[in-house]
């Protein structure tokens, strides 16, 4: 065995994390070439992931590999703030309501609201609900 070859375990390693990251990068507007380089796959593999492919088997049958689905909206547990709740937090906070009042309005603890406002405060001093929700979504999706 060559010194350059890396030993691998039995069978192929799943690429599900790489595929999920690839789809995420494409959704963010990355080019195919850049997304492939970031994930560490060839452009031809990225092209197959994006567009799907037809594979001919030795017995003559044709197998269609479907393209990867774009990021779907995933249901987030009610334990986490929803996008609608975050928008309402932004509205009430911009009107001058404090965490306790916002919490009563949403049926959440004041500490949850306070933590949300503190964690997702933009350097301009504004709370950005869509940015906060996108961050939570990707955190939960790619754990």
N, C-alpha and C positions, 0 to 999 in steps of 0.2 A: 504494500500500500504506500502510496506517495505521501510525503510529509505535508504536502499542501492540501490534501484531501481531508475534509472534516468528516469524522465518523458520525453516522446517524443511526438512530434506533430503527427497529423494524418498521417498514411501511412508510408512507408519505406523511409528512407533517401537515396538519390542517392549516389553511391560510385564512381562516375566517376573520381573525383580527385584522390582517392585512387588507382583506377585501372590504371590511367595514370602514377602515381608515381611508381606503381608496375612494369609496363612494362619498365619504364625508368631504374629502378634498375636492372632488369634482363638484359637489354641491356648493362649496365655497368659491367656486370659479377658477380653480387651478386648471392648467392645461393638462392634457392627457400625459404628455411627456414628463412634466414636472411631478404630477401625482405618482406616476410609475417610479420615478427616481426616488421620491420621498419614501415610498412603501418598500422599494427594493425588488421590483419585478421588472421583467422586460416589457418593452412597449407592445410587443405582440400579445403578451399575456394580458396587459391592461386593455388592449383593444378587444380581446375575447371577452374579458369581464364586462366591458362596457356595452358591446354590441351583441354578445352571444356568438355561438359558432355551431357549425354542423360537423359532426365527426362520423367518418365512415368506419364501420367495424370490419374485421376480417371476413365475416360471413356475408358482407354486402349490405347489411342494414345501415340506415342512417339514423344517428342519434343527435337530437338538437339540444344544445346546452343553452338555456335561456340567459339573457343578459341580467346583470345584477339590478335589483330594484333600487330606485333612488330612495333616499331616507324617507321613511314613512313617519307620520306623526304617531308617536308612541304614547300609550296611556301611561301617565305617571300616577303613582300611588297617591291616594288622598292625604297621605302623611306629609307630602311635599306641597308647596304652594303651587296653584295652577297659574296659567298665564293670565286668566281673567282676574284672579285675586291680586296678582302683581300689578296689573293695570289699575285696579281699584286702589291699591296702596299708593301708587304714584299720584293718582288724582287727589286722594285725601291728603297726602303729604304736601302736595303743591298748594293746597288750600290752607295749610297751617295746622292740620290735625296732628296730634302726637301719637306715639305708638299705642297708648292705652285706648284712645278713642278709635283708632283704626282697628285694633284687635277686637273691640266690642262690636264694631260694624261687621267684621268678617267672621266673628265667632272663633277667633284664634287668640292665643296668649300674647300679651304685650311684648314679652321677651322674644317671641318668634318674629314679630314685626320689627322690633328694634334691631335684631340680628340681621334681618333681611335688608333693612335700610343701610346698616353699617357696612355689610359685606359688598353691596352692589352700588355703592355711591361712586359716581363718576368724579373725576378730578375737578370738574366744573361745579360740583356741589349738588348736582341733580341725581335723583334715582332713576335708573333706566330699566324699566320692567322687561322689555324684550331681550335686552342683552343678558339680564339676570336669568331669564327663563331659558334662553339658548345655552347658557353655561351649565345650568342644572341638567338640561336634557342630555347634553353630550357627556357630562360627568356620569349620569346614570346609564347611558347607552354603552359606553366603552370602558366599563370597569373591568 
